[in-house]
Amino acid sequence: MLAYRKIFSELFEEVRKVVVGQDRVIEQIMVAVLSDGNALLEGYPGLAKTLTVRTLAKVMDLRFSRIQHTPDLMPSDITGTYVIEEHDGHREFKFHPGPIFANIVLGDEINRATPKTQSALLEAMQEKQVTVGNTTYKLDRPFFVLATQNPIEQEGTYPLPEAQSDRFLLKIKAEYPTYDEELEIVNKYAYEYSERRLKVVMSKNNLISLQQLARQVPIATDLKQEVVKMVTVTRNKKDIIEYGASPRASIGLVVAAKARALVNGRNHVSADDIKVMAYPVLRHRLILNFEAERKGMTTDDAIKMLVDKIQK
């Protein structure tokens, strides 16, 4: 496992050449990638969300595609469409793939698009395929949708439908940098800027092998029971939670904890893996009731209560 820890340490060092701070965000994106899942990054503009995803694609040598979501974006702008082409006097329809045909698809500011366009990503996220007309096209593996969104309270946004929100394995929050980190950002980018040359740390085949290895990381029975108990409690704690998490959350938390153990070079899941990953796995799957919102409680506050209660 030390060899794998070395690989991920090298990967993080390469990313840090471009992205200052955001170590927790980078680690959680890698957890989503190793879990073969999709991730939603939420944060205010200017917190390097797009830059982080693009940089990770480079160091993993993955085909990268960026979709800028706007209110006038159409589903065919994402999936692709048929166009008429003429060859030797004959006209025929030919499919032109859209930007969804890549390994890492960055859905930038996904909540700026209308629900109809947001739903165009659903099949790709869940089934790793795209259906246009009567034809289904398989997407190249590995495939991930890493979407960014601005906080819902900003103007001009459309909340993600619950069905699509649940398709994201993790909801990752990007926080403002510390004073020292922001000073380093200014020193790095406020003067003459030259693009950093990044080294490819792993290939596509290496990544697929690591995904398979992540699923095989052992987890103790009592930790699995802890996960299921935590998710089950979300459905019964009606004093603060209106709607709890589905079994997809239990699966996601176990898989994410395994991936985090691998990223940190450990050959088993620890209680800390469960505790850390509970927040990004559950925060977009819980809907608080009116009373909890009236008190100013957030989903992270509710998750902390659950974690403290289960792990005490």
N, C-alpha and C positions, 0 to 999 in steps of 0.2 A: 504493500500500500504506500510505502514511502516514495516509490517511483511515480505513482499517480499524483501524490502531493507535490512532487517536484514539477511535474508537467503543469499543474494548475497554478503553482507559484510563478512559473515562467510566463504563463498566459497573462496572469494579473499584472506582472511587471511590464509586459508589453503594452497592455491597455493603459497603465498609469503614465506611459510616455505621452499620452494624448489627453486622458481624462484625469483631472485632479480631484481627489476625494471620491465620494460615491462608492467606496469599497463594498458596502453592504448591498447596494444596488447591483453592482457587477457580480457579486457572489450569487445573489438570488436569480439574476438572469441566467447564469450558468446552471443553477439548479433546475430551472425550467427547461433549459436546452437538454440537459442530461436526462431529465424525466420525459423527454419527447412531448413537452407540453407548451402551451402558449402563455404569454405573460402580458399583463397590462401595467404600464408604467404611468403613474399619476404624479404630477408636480407642476409647479408654475413654469411659465416659459423661461428659457435661459439656464436651465439646470443640467444641461448636457445629456438629456435623455436620448435624443437622436444621435448625437455624437458617440455615445457609449455603444449603442446597438451597431452602428456602422463600423466602429473600431473592432468590436468583437467579431463581426463577419470577416474582417480582413485577417485577423490573427488566426482564424479557423479555416481560412481559404474557402469560404462559402459564397455562393452567388447571392448577391444582395439586391433587393428591390425596395424602393420607397414609394409609398402612395400617400400623397398629400390630400387628406380628406377636407372637402369643402361642401357647403350646402348644395351646390349644383353637380356634385359628382354622381355619376350613374353607375349601376351595377356592372354594365358592360365595360366601363372604364377600368374595372378591377379584373374581371374574369377574362376579358377578350371578346371578340365578336367575329362573325363571318363577313367577309367582304367579297365583292364580285371582282374576279381577275380574268383578263382576256389573254389566251394563249393560242396562237395560230388560228385566229378567227373564232375560237370557241370560248364562251364565257362559262365560268364555273365559280362556285362559292369556295373560298379557302379560309380556314380558321387562322386568325392572327391572335396568338396568345397575349393575354394582358400581363400586367406586372405581378400578378399572383403566382406566376410560374417562376419561382426562385427558391432558394433554400431558406433564407431569412427574409421575411417580408415585414417591413416597418410600416405599420399603419399610423402615420403621423397625425396627431390631433383627431383621433377616430370619432370623438364625440362632436366634431364640427359637422359631420355628415348626417344625412337624414336616416331614420331607422331602416328604410328600404335598402339603402346602400350598405349600411352596417351589416344587415342580414346576408348580404352577398358573400360575406366571409365565413358564414356558419359552416357550410359544407366542407370548405377547405380546411377549417380549423379542426373539425371533428373527424371527417372521413379521409382527409389528405387527398382529395380529388375535387374536380370542378366539372359541373354539368352545364353545357351550353347547347341549347336546342335539344336534340335527341342523343347527343354524344357525350360520354363521360371521359374525361382526361385525368389520368393519374398524375399526381405531382411528384417531382423528384424528391427522394429522401436524402438526408433529413430535411424536414420542413417545419418551420415555426412561424407563427404570427406574433410579433412583438409590437404591440400597439402602445401609443402614448396618448394621454388625454390631459386636458387642463381641468382643474377642479370644477365641479358642476356649477358652483355659484357664479362663475364667470358668464358674461353675456354671450349669446349666440351658440349655445351648446345644446345637444340632444342627449339626455341620459341613455346609456346602453340598455337595451331590453334585457330582462333577467335571463332569458334563454341564452343570449349571447354572452352576457357577463359570466355565467356559470361555465362557459366553455374555456375560459381562461383559468389555467391552473393556479397562477399567482396574480395578486394585485400588489405591485411593488410601489412604495411611496418614495419619491426622490425629495430629499430635504435640502435646505439651503446649506452651503458650505460653511465651515468654521472661519473665523477671522484669518487664521494662518493659511488655510486652504485658499481663501479668496485672494489673499495677497500673492500667493504663488500663481494663481490663475492670471492675475493682472501682470505679473512679471513675465509670464510665459506668452501671453497673447496680446498685450497692449503695445508691444514694440514690433519690430520686424518679424513677420510670421513666415515660417517655412514648414511645409508639411512633413511630419515625422515619418521616417522610414520604419515600417513595422515588419517584424519577422513572423513568418507563419509558424505557429507552434504545433498545430495538429491538422491532419488532413480530414477530409470528409469520412473516409473509411475508419480512421482512428476514432472519430466522434461517434460513429454508429456502434463501434465495439464498446466504447465507454458507456453508451446508453444501455447496452445489454448488460454490462457489468454492474451498473448502478442498480438494476432491478434485483441482482443477486446478493446485494449487501444484506447480511443477516439482521433481523430485528427480533428482540426478545418478545415472548408472548405477553408479558405484563405491559410492555410498551404499546403493543398492538391493542390490547384491551383498553389502555389509557386513551388512545386515539379515538376508538369507537365510543367510549364513554363520554369524551369531550364533545364529540359531534352530536351524540344523542341528547345530551343536556341542552344543546342549543334549541332543540324542538320543544323542550318542556319548560324552559325558563320564561314563562309568559309574562313575568313581572317586568322584564326589560326587552325581550326579543319577540317580535310579532311573528316572523317566519324564520325557521332555523335552516340548517344546512342539510343537503341530501347526502346519500351514501357516496356520491362522487367526491365529496369533501374528505371522507374517511380514506378513500383510495388515494386521493391527491396528497394528503398529509403524510401517509406512510411512504409513498413514492418520493416525495420531496425530501423527507427526512433521510431516506437512503442516499439520495443524490448529494445532499449536503455532507453526509458522512464521507462519501467518496471524494468530494472536493477538498475536504480537510484531511485526507489521507488516513482515515480510520476504517477499520474492517468490520465495524458494527455500528448500529444506530444508538445514539445516546439520548438520555432524557432532554438534554439541552437542544438537540436537533428538533425534537418534537416541539419544545417551547418556542424556539426561534421561528420555525416554519409555520406555526399555528396562525400567526398574524397575516402573512401574505396569502395563505390558503383560505382563511375564513372571512377576511374583512369585506370581501365583495359578495359573500354568500349569506350574510345575515342582514335582516331588516329589523331595525329597532322599532319598538312601539312608541306611541305618542308620548307617554309618560317619561320614557328614557330620553327622548329627544328634547322634551321640555326642560329636563334637568341639565341639558347640554352634554349628555353622554355621547361618545363616539363608539363606532364598532370596535375600535382598538381597546377602548375601556372595557367593553363587554367581554372581549376575548381575554384580557388580563384577568378579569374576575374568574372566568372559566378555567384558565391555566392554573391560577393560584389555588382554586378549589380542588382540581383534579390531582395536581402534583404536590399538594401539601403533605 
